[in-house]
Structures are given as structure tokens and as C-alpha cells.
Amino acid sequence: MAVRQTTVRRNLGGPISAEPRINDRIRVPEVRLVGPSGEQVGIVPLAKALELAQEYDLDLVEVAANARPPVCKLMDYGKFKYESAMKAREARKNQAHTVIKEMKLRPKIDPHDYDTKKGHVVRFLKQGDKVKITIMFRGREQSRPELGYRLLTRLAEDVSDLGFVESSPKQDGRNMIMVLGPHKKKTEAREAQAARKAERLEQQGRTAS
């Protein structure tokens, strides 16, 4: 039985890497060198740049490959990569995923329903979410937009300690819309919520003991 042979083609160029070239991976005759503190050393032969890197116990890192000649800097590349990764991680952590909640009201809403709806708005703002408030007009109510405006203004004042008017009341067909933004960012709201939870657990532990 014949054995099928598979020919594996090697990619001589290898995978394209986003990493900059460093030290002996740099293949140019000369570079524009930047010192460890950002000082301009000037255009020097690659061998001289590598010699300086060894002398300073640093890496020669190509920071602008498309320049002529390429720009290289003396730095601790391992430390640079670590600090860059930490900064990127912190930036992702601080990026709050913006969520817009929506709350619909009628211009002639009764007090109980208003309190209920306001409670939801308060909860959303405490969570760090934006809230889109929509007043829905029907029939003859459309001829009295001031009812919706007064209601939205009242709601904004009632929750002013938690949020602010990000988008003022605007008529949109049969509806009137206002957007409230939270004073606290999502991350801050989560941290405050976690702190309150930890405090409650601590109090429960003291009571149990």
C-alpha cells in the first residue's frame, strides 16, 4: 500500500509580527539613534548602536522602521513591554461600557406610577448608566407639549444628586425625549457598590459574633 506523502511548504518569511525588531534582528547599515533619556544621538552605524546598547546594558529597539534611516532607541525592552501591557490593561479596565436604559412615561402620569418610574431611573443612575426618558403623547395631548416638558424638568430635578441632563427635552414626533447622564462613571458606581456590600457583610459578621 502506497503511503501518501504530504509536502509541507515552509514560509521562509515567517508570520508577520507586530513586535518591533530589536538588537541583532535589525538589518540595516545605519540607524538614527535616540538615547535612553530621549536625547538625539544622530545617525550612526548599526554596529556602533549595538555597541552602545551593550555598554548601557540596554536593548536597541527599532521604533520607526519606515524612516530613512530607521529610528532606533536604547531602552530596557522587557520593562517597556511590561509597562505597556499594564497601561493597556488599565485602559481596558477603565473603559466603561456605556449602556442607555430607557424609561417611558405618559404626560398625565399618576403620582404612584411616577414614583415607581423615578425609582427605576434612580437605580439606573446609581449603576452608572445613562437613561433615556421618553414622554409619549396621545391624541389631544400632542397639542400640550408643555406637560411633557414640565414632567421631564421635574424628574431631572428629583434625581439631580445622581445625574444631570445630558440632552435637553426635545420633541420627536409624538414623543418628547430627554437623556440623563450619571454623575459617577460605571467603574466608580461598581466600586461604590462593592464597598457597600463589603461594609454590610462586615456588619453582619459583627452582629453574628
Solvent accessible surface area in square Angstrom, and as a share of the most:
residue,aa,sasa,rsa
1,M,237,1.06
2,A,96,0.75
3,V,129,0.74
4,R,224,0.82
5,Q,164,0.73
6,T,115,0.67
7,T,117,0.68
8,V,124,0.71
9,R,220,0.80
10,R,200,0.73
11,N,114,0.59
12,L,162,0.80
13,G,73,0.70
14,G,26,0.25
15,P,128,0.81
16,I,179,0.91
17,S,65,0.42
18,A,113,0.87
19,E,78,0.35
20,P,46,0.29
21,R,83,0.30
22,I,36,0.18
23,N,42,0.22
24,D,102,0.53
25,R,117,0.43
26,I,3,0.01
27,R,187,0.68
28,V,30,0.17
29,P,117,0.74
30,E,76,0.34
31,V,0,0.00
32,R,94,0.34
33,L,0,0.00
34,V,17,0.10
35,G,0,0.00
36,P,54,0.34
37,S,106,0.68
38,G,37,0.36
39,E,83,0.37
40,Q,129,0.57
41,V,70,0.40
42,G,23,0.22
43,I,84,0.43
44,V,21,0.12
45,P,80,0.50
46,L,28,0.14
47,A,76,0.59
48,K,89,0.38
49,A,0,0.00
50,L,54,0.27
51,E,99,0.45
52,L,30,0.15
53,A,4,0.03
54,Q,151,0.67
55,E,126,0.57
56,Y,116,0.44
57,D,127,0.66
58,L,47,0.24
59,D,35,0.18
60,L,0,0.00
61,V,3,0.01
62,E,8,0.04
63,V,78,0.45
64,A,37,0.29
65,A,50,0.39
66,N,140,0.72
67,A,35,0.27
68,R,190,0.69
69,P,21,0.13
70,P,8,0.05
71,V,27,0.16
72,C,0,0.00
73,K,58,0.25
74,L,2,0.01
75,M,27,0.12
76,D,70,0.36
77,Y,22,0.08
78,G,50,0.48
79,K,119,0.51
80,F,97,0.40
81,K,92,0.39
82,Y,138,0.53
83,E,74,0.33
84,S,46,0.30
85,A,59,0.45
86,M,85,0.38
87,K,148,0.63
88,A,44,0.34
89,R,153,0.56
90,E,89,0.40
91,A,51,0.40
92,R,159,0.58
93,K,135,0.57
94,N,84,0.43
95,Q,136,0.60
96,A,42,0.33
97,H,142,0.63
98,T,85,0.49
99,V,46,0.26
100,I,101,0.51
101,K,65,0.28
102,E,85,0.38
103,M,17,0.08
104,K,97,0.41
105,L,3,0.01
106,R,72,0.26
107,P,13,0.08
108,K,139,0.59
109,I,34,0.17
110,D,70,0.36
111,P,102,0.64
112,H,139,0.62
113,D,58,0.30
114,Y,2,0.01
115,D,79,0.41
116,T,64,0.37
117,K,61,0.26
118,K,55,0.23
119,G,38,0.36
120,H,64,0.29
121,V,0,0.00
122,V,36,0.21
123,R,112,0.41
124,F,24,0.10
125,L,3,0.01
126,K,111,0.47
127,Q,69,0.31
128,G,11,0.10
129,D,3,0.02
130,K,53,0.22
131,V,0,0.00
132,K,63,0.27
133,I,0,0.00
134,T,4,0.02
135,I,0,0.00
136,M,51,0.23
137,F,5,0.02
138,R,146,0.53
139,G,58,0.56
140,R,221,0.81
141,E,25,0.11
142,Q,75,0.33
143,S,90,0.58
144,R,111,0.41
145,P,53,0.33
146,E,69,0.31
147,L,28,0.14
148,G,0,0.00
149,Y,117,0.44
150,R,134,0.49
151,L,14,0.07
152,L,1,0.00
153,T,51,0.30
154,R,114,0.42
155,L,1,0.01
156,A,13,0.10
157,E,118,0.53
158,D,65,0.34
159,V,1,0.00
160,S,64,0.41
161,D,112,0.58
162,L,43,0.21
163,G,3,0.03
164,F,92,0.38
165,V,64,0.37
166,E,80,0.36
167,S,37,0.24
168,S,66,0.42
169,P,30,0.19
170,K,134,0.57
171,Q,90,0.40
172,D,84,0.43
173,G,65,0.62
174,R,163,0.60
175,N,49,0.25
176,M,12,0.05
177,I,34,0.17
178,M,2,0.01
179,V,27,0.15
180,L,1,0.00
181,G,0,0.00
182,P,21,0.13
183,H,100,0.45
184,K,106,0.45
185,K,133,0.56
186,K,27,0.11
187,T,29,0.17
188,E,80,0.36
189,A,5,0.04
190,R,145,0.53
191,E,111,0.50
192,A,26,0.20
193,Q,104,0.46
194,A,61,0.47
195,A,62,0.48
196,R,113,0.41
197,K,116,0.49
198,A,59,0.46
199,E,98,0.44
200,R,131,0.48
201,L,105,0.52
202,E,93,0.42
203,Q,96,0.43
204,Q,110,0.49
205,G,42,0.40
206,R,163,0.59
207,T,120,0.70
208,A,94,0.73
209,S,127,0.82
